[in-house]
Structure formats: C-alpha cells, structure tokens
Amino acid sequence: MAHPDARIQLTTSMEETDWDTDSADISVYASEGGWNERGIHLFDTTISPVCGPQWRDAADRDMRISPNELVDWPLLSSVNKAADWLRWFHACELQPDSARPQYLFGTSSMAYKAAMNGLGAVCAELAFVGQACADGQLLRLSTVIAPGSSYFVEARPGKKESDLSRAFKEWIVDQAGS
C-alpha cells in the first residue's frame, strides 16, 4: 500500500460538486452524454433490465421477456436514474407512457437490492451488477442494451494538487482501466 496512513472520506451526493462550498479534493461523478470538459473519463456504462430470481416464471425459460411485456412489470429505479427506463424502451423502439418507475429509491444500490428481493425489475448499469448476475442474485431480462452514464474523476480546480490527491486520482483512473 503506497499511502498506509492516508485518511480518505467518501461521501455520496445527488448534486454536482460545488467547489466553492465543498471541502472535497477529488470528485467522482456520473454524467449523461459521455462527455465532460473538466474531468478525466473513467468509463461508460450500458443499461438493461434485471430482476430477482423470484420472477423466473414470469419470463421465458431463458429469462428473456419482450419489452412490451416488461412495461406492465413493477419498474424500479433510483431517483437520479429514473430516465434510464425511457432510454432503454426507446432503444427497443418503444415509447410507452407507462415506462416510468413505480418505485424510486435514494440510490441505485437500494434499487438493485429491491430487485434482488423480488420487488420488480430495475434498468441497471450492467457494470455495477455483473457479479450479482453471475451469482444468480439478479437475472438479465433482455439482450437489448442502451447507453448509460459516463463516469469521470476531477480534482479541485485552481488548487495545487497534493501528492495524496494525485495518487488517489491516478489509482482510480488505473482501476477504471482494469
């Protein structure tokens, strides 16, 4: 470990980092559209619906369901990812008015956990549910994918970066490229 005495405080927020009032040295954030002029690009995600294994009988034996059928399912999402369902249905060439999630959670991880527990389907960023899918905790419902968010890291602008901040930023960029 290169910095065994380092203290790192991680916080989450639905808001963009306000460099004037926030004490953070580094910000890692999601952005729609795949481009941001300030940050260093980490990775892009794709989205597709998943559900818990309790729903296995509601879909065909390969766990694929038609997008038209999925419109009638209980749809889950986090507050900041609610538009993902519309984006995915549009990728399926559908524009259903009822594609809005019925259940909104504070974070994506809460929505994923609700799907694992059988509450409904969530349009998940596949990069974050790969292990849960491999373990059978979540099941992919479609082969159709749509673009998700792009993730970036940014250091506090206008401030000389500390060695620790630079090391953390380099580490996270390296991890994202792995």
C-alpha positions in Angstrom: 0.0 0.0 0.0 1.6 3.2 -1.2 -0.1 5.5 1.4 -0.9 3.4 4.5 -1.5 6.5 6.7 -3.9 8.2 4.3 -7.4 9.1 5.6 -10.0 9.1 2.9 -13.5 10.2 3.5 -16.0 9.1 0.8 -19.4 10.7 0.6 -22.2 10.4 -2.0 -24.5 13.1 -3.3 -27.1 13.6 -6.0 -25.7 17.1 -6.6 -22.7 18.2 -8.6 -19.7 19.1 -6.5 -19.8 22.7 -5.5 -16.1 23.6 -5.4 -16.9 26.9 -3.6 -18.6 25.3 -0.6 -17.5 21.6 -0.6 -14.3 20.6 1.1 -13.5 17.7 -1.3 -10.2 17.5 -3.1 -11.5 14.9 -5.6 -14.9 14.3 -7.2 -16.0 11.1 -8.9 -19.3 11.6 -10.7 -21.6 10.3 -13.4 -22.6 12.4 -16.4 -25.1 11.8 -19.2 -24.0 12.0 -22.8 -20.5 10.6 -22.4 -18.5 13.9 -22.4 -17.3 16.4 -19.8 -14.7 19.0 -20.4 -13.4 19.2 -16.8 -12.9 15.6 -15.6 -10.9 12.6 -16.7 -13.0 10.0 -18.3 -13.1 6.7 -16.3 -15.6 4.5 -18.1 -19.0 4.4 -19.8 -21.9 2.1 -18.8 -24.7 0.4 -20.6 -28.1 -0.3 -19.2 -30.5 -3.2 -19.4 -33.3 -4.6 -17.2 -32.6 -7.1 -14.5 -34.8 -8.7 -11.8 -34.5 -11.1 -8.9 -34.8 -14.9 -9.4 -38.3 -14.8 -7.9 -39.6 -13.6 -11.3 -38.1 -16.5 -13.3 -41.6 -18.0 -14.1 -42.9 -14.6 -15.4 -40.4 -14.7 -18.3 -39.5 -17.5 -20.7 -37.0 -20.2 -19.7 -34.0 -18.1 -21.0 -35.1 -15.2 -18.8 -35.8 -13.0 -21.8 -39.0 -11.1 -21.9 -40.4 -8.8 -24.6 -40.2 -5.1 -23.9 -43.9 -4.8 -24.5 -44.5 -7.3 -21.6 -42.0 -5.5 -19.4 -44.0 -2.3 -19.5 -46.5 -4.0 -17.2 -44.0 -5.1 -14.6 -43.3 -3.1 -11.4 -40.4 -0.9 -12.6 -37.8 0.2 -10.0 -35.2 2.9 -10.2 -33.1 5.3 -8.2 -34.2 8.9 -8.2 -31.2 10.0 -10.4 -31.6 7.2 -12.9 -35.4 7.3 -13.5 -34.9 8.3 -17.1 -33.0 5.1 -17.8 -36.2 3.2 -18.4 -37.3 5.6 -21.1 -33.9 5.4 -22.7 -33.9 1.6 -22.7 -37.5 1.4 -24.1 -36.5 3.9 -26.8 -33.6 1.6 -27.7 -36.3 -1.1 -28.1 -38.1 1.3 -30.5 -41.0 1.7 -28.0 -42.2 4.9 -26.4 -44.6 3.7 -23.7 -46.1 6.4 -21.5 -46.2 4.0 -18.6 -42.4 3.3 -18.6 -41.9 5.5 -15.6 -40.7 3.6 -12.5 -43.4 3.0 -9.9 -40.8 2.7 -7.1 -38.0 5.3 -6.7 -35.1 4.7 -4.3 -32.5 7.1 -3.0 -29.6 5.2 -4.6 -29.1 2.7 -7.4 -27.7 0.2 -4.9 -31.1 0.3 -3.0 -33.0 -0.2 -6.3 -30.7 -3.2 -7.1 -31.3 -4.7 -3.7 -35.1 -4.2 -4.1 -34.9 -6.1 -7.4 -32.9 -8.9 -5.8 -35.6 -9.2 -3.2 -38.3 -9.6 -5.8 -40.0 -6.1 -5.8 -39.7 -5.8 -9.6 -37.3 -5.0 -12.4 -34.6 -2.3 -12.5 -32.9 -0.9 -15.5 -29.4 -1.5 -14.2 -26.0 -0.2 -15.2 -24.5 -3.5 -16.1 -21.0 -2.6 -14.9 -22.4 -2.5 -11.3 -24.5 -5.7 -11.3 -22.2 -8.1 -13.2 -21.3 -10.1 -10.0 -24.9 -10.2 -8.8 -25.9 -11.6 -12.3 -23.1 -14.1 -12.2 -24.1 -15.2 -8.7 -27.8 -15.6 -9.8 -29.0 -12.8 -7.4 -30.1 -10.8 -10.5 -31.2 -12.1 -13.8 -30.9 -10.3 -17.2 -34.3 -9.9 -18.8 -33.1 -8.7 -22.3 -30.2 -8.7 -24.6 -31.0 -5.1 -25.6 -28.7 -2.6 -24.1 -28.8 1.2 -24.2 -26.1 3.8 -23.3 -25.9 4.6 -19.6 -23.9 7.2 -17.8 -20.2 8.1 -18.2 -18.1 8.4 -15.1 -15.4 11.0 -14.5 -12.9 12.0 -11.8 -11.9 15.6 -11.2 -9.5 17.3 -8.9 -10.4 20.6 -7.2 -9.8 23.3 -9.9 -7.5 26.2 -9.1 -5.7 24.4 -6.3 -2.3 22.8 -6.3 -3.0 19.1 -6.1 -1.4 17.3 -3.1 0.7 14.2 -3.6 -2.1 12.2 -1.9 -4.9 13.6 -4.2 -2.8 13.0 -7.3 -2.0 9.4 -6.1 -5.7 8.7 -5.5 -6.7 10.2 -8.8 -4.1 8.1 -10.6 -5.1 5.0 -8.7 -8.8 5.4 -9.6 -8.0 6.0 -13.2 -5.9 2.9 -13.2 -8.6 0.8 -11.5 -11.2 2.0 -14.1 -9.0 1.0 -16.9 -8.5 -2.5 -15.4 
